Amino acid sequence: MFYTAESVEQLAEHFSQLPGIGKKTAHRLALFVLKMDRPSVDALAAALIAVKEKVRYCSICSNITETDPCAICSSSKRDRTLICVVQEPNDVLAVEKTNEFRGLYHVLGGALSPLDGIGPDDLRIKELLERIGAGGVDEVILAMNPNVEGEATTLYVSRLIKPLGMRVTRIARGLPVGSDLEFADEATLSRALEGRVAV
Amino acid sequence: MQLTRLLLRQFRNHAETALEFSPGLNLLLGDNGEGKTNILEGVSYLCLGRSFHGASDATVVQMGTNGFLVRGTLASDGGVEFKVESVYEVPGGTKRVSVGGSEIGRRTDLIGRFPLVVLAPEHAGITAGGPAERRRFLDLTVSQASRIYLEDLVEYRRALRQRNRVLLDAKLARRTPGSALEPWTDLLVRTGSRIALRRQEFVEEFRPYVDRAFAALTGTREHPTLLYASEVLPEASMTTEAAGEAFRTAIGAAEREETRAGTTLVGPHRDELELSINDRSVREFASQGQHKTFLVGLKLAEFSYLKDRCNETPLLLLDDVFSELDAHRCRHLLDLVAHAGQAFVTATDERLVPTDVHGGAMKSRFTIQKGRVEHVEHSRT
């Protein structure tokens, strides 16, 4: 039984399948769409279809892109001897925002997690090894999430790359910038001590 | 540490119960099933973020309601007050814990801030049950004293579940797990060797506390020993690296057997804390009385140990222990914590509790009936 129009209910149902959207918000969004003018709704619908039709995975780094190879892989300004390995396309965005990294990326598409049915064959690890095997890479930076699954992925990938002879590094874990040492919890501080560097 | 106020809302059989506690002994009286233990469980939500029974949040919600709230005011030994709140909502199954109004991201961030020692009937398993009960005792005590240990433990358990899955998948597919097992073994070895070493270190630190508690309980008649036995630590005083090597060797040797079993067979999750009195295993040879003495001794030692380690007097919860213990042990138990601590004690019959101890401190008596506090009495002995 519908208290509003059936198509509003249907739209709300679709919205509620999105991450972070509950039933109430889904209804608000659906009613908002109803109030939007026709060209804006057309544009929204077209944008939804476009991401499915135009976006694909870069054949080199597996990041999402509309042109293959992607803008980063085909740029002449990037340092091609350096590859930063991340879990998801979002992580590429995060690292890019720093404006500090001028190398290339490799998106694995997740982290190892047997409990979720994700094993080495489900990640783009083979593709990474092929890229490195083709030569010209001096350093591979592993930038996984600082949790158990990210850590296992770091260990697994580094075991495979190390025999190939290049430098394998990982991003540091530890204290956030702008915080005081005395306020850091012991666990974070002990990780930071573990990953200490020579000055 | 002192708990001054507690509010339970839609918690077990308490629709709305507000209590003000005394700094000394707080006696909760009532027949079985009236809701005495539920009050202790509420206290455990403030200190550990969950029930000390290990009951799930959903089962603690009062029947027919949509969630619970536990709120308490805790004062540190130094006199600083903290309002701690734990709110659980059935739709979505989310629990929010906050201290002083700011939300805590993970439950583990709460553990150790407000130390707690619990003695309940199910703890009889520590001396009489299997090794898992003794590891649980070890883990909860050390976790409250060390954040690093707790983090390692969380990581170890997660890595163990992942590794077991790889082994199980391999078993079901009738193949060897191959290189998919390696990163999980690496993680297990890294955190597992640290856990085993920390437990061993704890047992060393803990021994004098147990000796002191036993001397107070039994005089010089009975001499307790605690020994941490781990496959990861084949020798005494090993370095983290050596322990890691030993763990790796042992787990490497077990791989075929592990694949057959479909689960991890080596590691600190299989270790044992051996307890004995006068060099005889408690589990095999102790009398009923010795079991009780040992358990009370361990809990008293835990109380003093946490007090020293956390620089804060733990709260003590004693759930229905006086029907099990004789008057002599009861008196010691209360006497030993009386000097410094606040205790919450449930009993069906007040005559079982020697209330004349607790020199000078305020004590309170609550009568609980059908999830309501029917009678309160504050007095000074």
Interface residues (C-beta under 8 A of the other chain):
Chain A: L112 S113 P114 L115 G119 P120 V148 E149 E151 A152 T153 L155 Y156 R159 D185 E186 A187 S190
Chain B: D109 S146 R147 I148 L150 E151 E155 R158 A159 R161 Q162 R163 R165 V166 D169 S179 A180 E182 P183 W184 D186 L187
